Amino acid sequence: MRVSQIIPIPAVILGLPLRESENPYLVAEVGSTRIEVEVEECKEPSVAAGATDDLAGQVVSFAKRLLKELGLDACINLKWSAPEGTPRAGLYASLTAHILKSVARAYGESLEVYEILEYARLLDDLETGWGAWHSVVDALRYASLMGGTVVYRNDEEYAKLSNTTVRGFKESSLIVKEQLFDKETLGPDLYGALIHTVGVLVLEGAVRVRDSNRKPSLKPLIQLHNHLAHFFWGLSTPEGSILSPGLWPEFERIKLLD
């Protein structure tokens, strides 16, 4: 069976993976790519992809673990074409979500969105730093399956807000080490207040997206988001870009075109 389709590529617009927090993320579709998944039964299971970069290696490893865990005697051939500037984290999340969905379909199964998120998380072999960072990948996967703009917190709290997309591209990747400030350095009350601020920031963005008939006014919220990313990680970005958390320990600087 061969499945060829255009899939959304998302990026986190608002939300930060802070230690000891479980805040939501506002995630929007910023681009798209075509993926082709071919699944055939064979005696010696294998996975092949047209690309050979590090990301392709992670995607191939994901698909190999999928075959192994399900005990499938299948060969998978993968092809995709992502434009330059495609966010790396969003691409990984989208490809792996749709590979899992396509393989299930090849064997007559139709997975619910929550099942794809749960199974894909188990098949990941990603360093996550801490729990809040893995939720970034979950949020990106949910957005890739739904399209448009979504809000995601955990397995029980998520929603598609609108079909609104945000045009943008990745300018650069920024590697971080540890948070510069946490509960130990700031004290529990102040740190808790900042975690709450980040959560409220995302929820305000979600309300604006949900209630807007046109382009929502997210600029001041993105500016605050960037200031908080600078405070916690020392990152900076010019106006008109977003410091978007990606695959740990990486942020991606996303240039907005809208």
Secondary structure, 3 states (H helix, E strand, C coil): CEEEEEEEEEEEEECCCCCCCCCCEEEEEEEEEEEEEEEEECCCCEEEECCCCHHHHHHHHHHHHHHHHHCCCEEEEEEEECCCCCCHHHHHHHHHHHHHHHHHHHCCCCCCHHHHHHHHHHHCCCCCCCHHHHHHHHHHHHHHHHCCEEEEEECCEEEEEECCCCCEEEEEEEECCCCCCCHHHHCHHHHHHHHHHHHHHHHHHHHHHHHCCCCCCCHHHHHHHHHHHHHHHCCCCCCCEEEEECCCCEEEEEEECC
